[in-house]
Each structure stands twice: as structure tokens, then as C-alpha cells.
Amino acid sequence: MRLFNFNGGVKPEPHKKDAAELPIAVSPAPTFLVIPLHQSIGGTPRPLVNAGDLVLKGQRIGAADVSTLGEMSSAVHASTSGQVVAVEERCMPHPSGLSALCVIIQPDGRDQWIARQPFDYRHHSPSDTRAYLRDAGIVGLGGAVFPTHLKISSGKHSALDTLIINGAECEPFITCDDRLMRERADAVLRGIVILRELLNARQVLIGIEDNKPEALAAIQAALTTCTEKNDAAIKVVAVPTRYPAGGAKQLIRMLTGIEVPHGKRATDYGVQCFNVGTAYAVYEAIALGQPLVSRIVTVAGNVAAPRNYEVLIGTPMKDLIAHSHPLDDTNRLIMGGPMMGVTMPGADVPVIKATNCILVGSPKLFPPPPPEMPCIRCGECAKACPADLQPFELYWFSRAKIFGKAQEYHLFDCIECGCCAYVCPSNIPLVDYYRFAKSEIWAHEREKASADEARERYEFRQLREAREQQEKAARLAAKTAASRAALLANMAENNPVSNATLVSENTSGATTPAKPAAPTPAELIAAALARARAQATEAKNTTHLSTAQQAEIDAIEARRAEIRTQAQPHFPPDD
Amino acid sequence: MNNSPYLHKATSVQAIMLRVLLALLPGIVAYVWFFGAAILLQIALASLTALTAEAVVLKLRNKPLRLFLTDGSALVTAWLIALSFPPLAPWWLIVLATAIAIVVAKHLYGGLGQNPFNPAMVAFALMIIAYPQHMSQWPSLHAVVQMDFAAQGAMIFNLSPTQTLDALTMATPLDVLRTALHNTESKTTIASVWANYPGAGSLAGRGWEWIAAGYLAGGLWLMQQRIITWHLPIAFIATLGLVAGVAHLINPAEFASPLFHLFSGGAMLAAFFIITDPVSAATTPYGKLIFATGVAFITWIIRCFGAYPDGIAFAVLLMNLCVPLIDMATQPRVFGHKKQDRIRHE
């Protein structure tokens, strides 16, 4: 098969061997499980349990929030059976160290499942299947935790050309997908077959970096024995080992030649990408009726025994890494790999669906970077950038806070893979500068959006008031004229002489219109009262609008809607 | 606590600069072989001046001394100045030039990474304007070979009143070229002048052609080490070769051959070591091609029609001016923003 290439990339020391050689071990249930409700991109699930409730393994404890961001949310479940001891705020596995609502479960040791029923997706509508996956808590396990059911939904184009399964696993130290493919290739493949059927994909390409020959062989073997594969449309492809080959965009590029631009959905280009771990979770949910309650996590780095574990979601990291015996000089935990991972605020934070690896760090393993030198524009970063950016230009603009220029140079196409900072001879933490620039721009956009909204509101109000006044004056004038005419007509009937005088005056007055005899104040008051009564029953100012006015209002509303959508956070379309 | 990435490739500014210095060695060895050890004295003078000037300015600017003194960038500037100046130039010329390069061309613009102009070329251009007589006294090969190191040193430090530099100097190969071109009435051709020229080698000036070959070898090693990309040197050599070649084909009597141009003066030094200064050169792939093409073209123009023996310094400075524009106009296409045939519109 012809492989395409992506520019840039780096080849750091893989550090994968130790953990990859040992089979996946089961991490026993800890004393307490801390299960955050918000574990996927999108809305925070609503808690379904209270302190004191007894729960079974796989029982839904958080219902997907479908009110705030549409379907962008995913359920969470009890990872084992036991008792809910609290539903409270706990520190999240996020560098900010912020707290969020978690369900704390004390396991009862029986690990008792709920009643599990396979889901017959062939006899359910696509929307039922999506709801099922949403309620089974299936999210992208490559690290982005994007709700899987949203990627099953057909996009603008009904048929998908290529389903890409991401088994590249390009970050150093991480081997969870490698072990999963080696040990559970059949289940992974069955998950892939299900995904393919749900998406109605013409072909499936399973991309695995060529430094994992065992995983490649295992999937290939499963493919040849798999009874459910109906044709040769599923292919296992070895891709060259080069970070970040496992980035969804890079893998799609390598396997299909298609470049999915920033902010666009892969489905619009006829491709969709899922991680192998996600395929496995889909298999478990559909074929076994098991919601996502555990995942494979690599524990590596500064530990005596690096290894992969099957871990219950919510297991505190310190309990998990204890099995691998962290060394004495351990000074930090990193969730994810050494290129894109994030430093944890402590060891008490739980393993979540996004945790593919816990990298135990020490000053020796990840020494503080040497002092930052000035950029000499050597261009190493540009050579290493897989997004074909000019990182050093972005650095200058970010540093100088020229954010407009930074955006012009495609700051937001940066995937923060870290290649530029990895190769920089001046040791500049380039990605930090881009993160800073992006957050500044987002903050500025939010500010601008709210200011715009306020201004629009103000302008609209002024416009409305002016129009109301105008209309009121016009109505008043018309009514005054009408009532005067009526009064005059009355008076003419009662007093023809005065009317005749009026007419004679009129003829002598040449062009001036007939000046009616001033109605008495009492008459005017009566007329005004009548008008007021009529006004009360009359429709409001927005009823009778000219087309121009209506168009203007529509334009304002459209601008508002656009600003609202712009102010929303952007979610990556892929794993 | 730093953020990702936590891994870092074993590389540094210092490592880059050291390899550039290393790559200059073949050329320097050839220099010493043909012209004696005087050049080493000049390199030492320039290096000492550069480090001293650097230290003083760093101190004044409250910058970390050790970090920046050891980055090697001042040494690269110093060596390039020494190698592009006449080998027996008086000591104060090289000291003044180096001090100006470091203090004015580098630090007044903000120091490492900030200078819009190549410091070595700023120094060269200033000196050739201020002291044209010293900057154009190139010793003849056989005169220099007869001097020992002590005599050369005495010459540099102006300690031998009996011997003046004038007696030792001769026209450089590039001067020969100009003579041929400008004396159109006397019907001299390059071939006739060259035949009577005592310093004639097989390609260009005797000795100089081998020094150029040394730079070429070092430069190719830099390319192999991925310190420099192919764009700048190849575009420079190709353009100079092409322009000189076309002119030579049209009128071989007045225009020298491409090989003569490439192996004369500072062409090879410029191709691999001067225009490749990342700070002051264009950075995008297309930009580098434009930049190097421009330098080569202007160099050839000045060599053939200008008032100075070699035009590289002015060519580099003129193109340095254009770098912001070149870089802006040649931004490479970003991932996902390229033309795609395979986008499906069903």
C-alpha cells in the first residue's frame, strides 16, 4: 500500500521496551475510587447517586448532560460495586489543580456487575445506537476523550470512505495500545468491525508504527482468522516510527494523503479516526454490554517495574503506581507521554478515561531544561514541525504579544506536539509561548464577544427607540388629523353656516389647506381618550415593520448568533 | 516546574557554533600551508578582541557572562573577520573591526539572535570604506612564503620599519579580472593578463583556490551534519556560476569563467559560512533561495563593475535588508492549507 508522508516530526528515544515486554496486569480495586463526573469533552454529567447509595459495577452514576452542548457529553459509571460515600469536589488530574465534582465509592470487594446485555446494533436505529454508546460512556481513549457516539453520527456525507484505526502510539514510554493489540487483538478487531458497520465505511486502515512488530502480527493474525470480516477491505498498515505519527491528522495524512485542516471535521473529507483502545471499548460495550469502567494504563519512567495495568477508572494514581514501585527521587507524575503529557498537581488524583500513561518523573529522568537562550532563527523548529508552521516566527509574535500576526501565521494550526521545543538548540519552551498566546487570544475573543454583544444590544435599543418615537409621532399625527376631520364633519352637519364660512375662507386663501375651526378642548380630550383606548388594543411596535427594518433586525440577530458560536470553545474533531 | 515536552534533544547553540568553527579548519589549514601562520595570529587577535568586547557589553547589559561567552557565536564572528581580511593587515585593523562587529553590529541591535546584519560583513564593509589601502593589500604568494612567522608577526604589529607591506603586495586575481574588463582600449583580455600574472593557479589564484576548496569541504560537512540546509550554498554557487558562465560565454575576453569566480575571493567562505548565518539570513526554504541568489548576483555585479575588489560584504548587507520582506512573502503553506485533490464533495 502506498504511504504518504508528513513533514517534520522527531525521533526521540522510545523507552518502550520494559513495559511492553510484560503482560497487562490487573490493578486491584483501591480503598476508595474517586470518579470525576466530567471525563470527556463536553457537558458535565449530572450525578445520579447520593452518599450512602449502593452501586453495582457498571451502574450509571452520571447521566450525560444533553442540555448544554447538545449531545456533547458522555455518561460515567461505577467502576466496581460498593457504596457511595460522598459526592463532592476533589482535585482533578489537571495541571491547574482545580477541583470538580466526583463520586467517591468505597468498593465492597465483590466486584459485582449490573445485568449485562449485548446491544444488537443491527436491529436498532443509528440514533438508538448513539444513545447507547453515549450512556455506556464510550469516549476516545487516545487521550482526547471526545465522545465516540458523536463520531458515529453521519456527517454531511452519509457514506464514509475510510475508517482509520490508530494504533500508532508514537509517544515515548507509552505501550498501553501495544499491549492491548498484542493480547486482545480479536476483541479489538471485533470492535473495529462494529465501528465499520456503524459508519458504513468502504475500507478500514489500521495504522501501527513499525516499532511494534508483535502488535502488527497479532492484529494481522486476528484478521486472517476473524470470521466477521466480510472482505479484504480491512488492512493492517505499518507506518514509519516517527513522532507524532499517532496524531490523528498525521496518521490520516500518512494513510490517505488527506490533510484535514484545523477546525474541520475529518468526516467532511470522508475519513474518521478511532484509537484501538476506543475500538476495544466499543466491542465491550456492544458485544458484552459492559460500559467503560476500566482502561489500560502504562506506568513507566522512574519506577522499578514499568508495566501496563488494567485499571478501574477512579483509582487514585498513587495506588496504581505503587504496584510499579516508584524510585526514591520521584518528584512528579505526568499524565500522558513526555512530549505532550501534563504534570499532575499531586499523586491523589484519579486515573480517568484520558489516562493512557502515568509517567513517573525524577530530576534525573526529566532534568530541568538548560537556561533559555535567544532564538537564533536556525530553523530547526520549522524542519521539525508536523503542521508545516514556522515556529520561530510564532515565537517572536507570541513573545511580543503581536497576536494578530501570530494568528496570521496560523498559530491555531499548532497541535502542541512539542517537536519544536524538543529540537530547539536555544532550549526555548516554545509550546509554552503558543499556549500563552492562544489563551490570551481566547480571553480577548471572549471579551470582545461580550463587548460586541453589549454594543449590539445598545445600538438595537437606540434604533428601536428612535423608530418607536417616529411611529408614535406618525400615528399621533394621523389620528389627530382623522379626529379633527371627524369633528369638522360633525360640526358641518350641525352648523352649515360656519362650514360655508370655512369654504369661502378656503377659496380666498388660495393654496393653503382648509384650516378647520379649532375644536373645543373638551372635544380634543374625548378624541385623545378614544385614541388611547384604541392604542391599548393595538399591536406592539414590531408588528408592522418595513422590509428594510426587518432586514436590519435579521442582520443584527445573525451577527449575534455568529458571535455566540465564535465564543464557544473549539473541540478537536478527532481522537 | 516546566511543561511538556519534558524531553530535549541533545543540542545547543554552543554545539552548533563549535561545529561551524570546526568546519572552518580545512580552509584554515590550507591558508597556513600556503601563506604561513600569520593567519593564526590574526584569528587569535580577533578571538581575543571578540571575547573581550562581548564580556564588556554583557557586563554592561547585565547579561549572564558565562552563558553567552561560551555560546561560541562571538568566536564565529571573529574567525570570519580574520579569514576575510588580508592576512598581513595591521593588528589594529582586525581589533577595531572585531570590536565594531561585536559591539555595534551585534549588541547594539540586542545581542545574539537580534542583529539584522551579518556582524562580520558590517565590520568588513566599514573597514574597506574607512581604510581601503589596508584592506586591499593582499600579499603575493611567493613574497609571503619567503617570510617566516616572526617576520609576518613583525609586519602585523608594524615592528619592521625596513620592510613595508607595499613591497609584498600584488594584485589579487579579482583585480586582474577588473583590469581586463576596464582596459578595453588596450585590448587586454583576461587570458593575456592571466598569463603574465605570477599568482595564477589552475582555477583561480594560486593558494587561494585551495583555501576555497577547504571551505567547500568544511561546508559540505556542515550540510551533512544538518547544521545548514542545502538551499543557501547551492543557490549561491549556482547563481554565481550561472551569471558568470553566461557572461563568460558571451565575452570570454572580458568576463572570467564561473570556476574562477567561485574559487576567488570570499565566494566559498560566503557560500557556506557567511550567508548561512541564520540570524541575518532568510529562513524559509524559498526565502533562502531568493536571498542567496540575490547575494550571488550582487557579488558578481560588484566584482565586475564596482569599485571594490570583492563585493560579498556589500551584497550580503544589501540582502540582509530584504530579509524581513523575503521571509514574509515566502511563508510556506501550512498543513491542511494546501491544495488537495482528494477532498470529497459528494
Contacts between the chains, C-beta under 8 A, distances in Angstrom:
chain1	res1	chain2	res2	distance
A	6	B	335	7.4
A	7	B	335	7.7
A	10	B	9	7.2
A	12	B	7	5.2
A	12	B	9	7.5
A	13	B	7	7.6
A	95	B	3	7.6
A	157	B	344	6.7
A	157	B	346	4.9
A	159	B	346	7.4
A	161	B	344	6.7
A	172	B	7	6.8
A	249	B	335	7.0
A	249	B	336	7.2
A	253	B	335	7.7
A	256	B	342	7.1
A	257	B	342	6.0
A	258	B	340	6.7
A	258	B	342	5.3
A	258	B	343	7.4
A	259	B	335	5.6
A	259	B	336	4.4
A	259	B	338	6.2
A	259	B	340	6.2
A	260	B	336	6.0
A	261	B	335	7.7
A	261	B	336	3.1
A	261	B	337	6.1
A	262	B	336	6.1
A	264	B	336	7.3
A	269	B	342	7.5
A	269	B	343	5.8
A	269	B	344	6.3
A	270	B	344	4.3
A	270	B	346	7.8
A	332	B	1	6.8
A	334	B	4	7.7
A	334	B	6	6.7
A	336	B	4	7.6
A	338	B	4	7.1
A	338	B	5	6.3
A	338	B	6	4.5
A	338	B	7	4.6
A	339	B	4	6.2
A	339	B	5	4.6
A	339	B	6	7.8
A	339	B	7	6.5
A	340	B	4	5.3
A	340	B	5	7.2
A	341	B	4	5.5
A	341	B	6	7.2
A	342	B	3	7.6
A	342	B	4	6.7
A	343	B	1	5.7
A	343	B	3	7.1
A	361	B	6	7.0
A	366	B	6	4.1
A	366	B	7	7.3
A	368	B	2	6.3
A	369	B	2	6.0
A	369	B	8	6.0
A	370	B	12	7.1
A	371	B	64	7.3
A	371	B	67	5.8
A	373	B	12	7.8
A	373	B	13	5.3
A	373	B	67	7.2
A	373	B	71	6.8
A	373	B	112	7.1
A	373	B	113	7.8
A	374	B	111	6.7
A	374	B	112	4.8
A	374	B	113	3.6
A	374	B	114	6.8
A	375	B	113	5.1
A	376	B	13	6.1
A	376	B	16	7.8
A	376	B	73	7.6
A	376	B	112	6.6
A	376	B	113	4.7
A	376	B	278	5.4
A	376	B	279	5.4
A	377	B	113	6.8
A	377	B	278	4.8
A	377	B	279	5.6
A	377	B	283	5.4
A	378	B	16	6.7
A	378	B	278	4.5
A	379	B	229	7.4
A	379	B	278	6.5
A	379	B	283	5.2
A	380	B	11	7.6
A	382	B	283	7.1
A	382	B	284	7.7
A	382	B	332	7.9
A	383	B	229	7.9
A	386	B	335	6.9
A	387	B	334	6.3
A	387	B	335	4.3
A	387	B	336	7.8
A	388	B	332	5.8
A	388	B	333	6.6
A	388	B	334	5.1
A	388	B	335	4.7
A	389	B	334	6.0
A	389	B	335	7.8
A	390	B	283	7.1
A	390	B	284	6.9
A	390	B	331	6.6
A	390	B	332	7.1
A	392	B	283	7.2
A	393	B	283	7.9
A	393	B	327	7.6
A	393	B	331	8.0
A	409	B	331	6.9
A	410	B	334	4.6
A	410	B	337	7.3
A	413	B	334	5.2
A	413	B	335	6.4
A	413	B	336	6.7
A	413	B	337	7.6
A	416	B	4	8.0
A	418	B	4	5.5
A	418	B	5	3.3
A	421	B	5	5.3
A	421	B	8	7.6
A	422	B	5	5.1
A	422	B	7	6.0
A	422	B	8	6.2
A	422	B	9	5.5
A	423	B	9	5.2
A	423	B	11	6.7
A	424	B	11	7.9
A	425	B	11	4.6
A	425	B	12	5.2
A	425	B	13	5.1
A	425	B	15	6.9
A	425	B	16	5.6
A	426	B	12	7.9
A	426	B	13	5.7
A	426	B	113	7.7
A	427	B	8	6.8
A	427	B	12	7.4
A	429	B	2	6.4
A	429	B	3	6.7
A	431	B	3	6.9
A	431	B	4	6.8
A	431	B	5	7.0
A	432	B	2	8.0
A	432	B	3	5.5
A	435	B	3	7.5
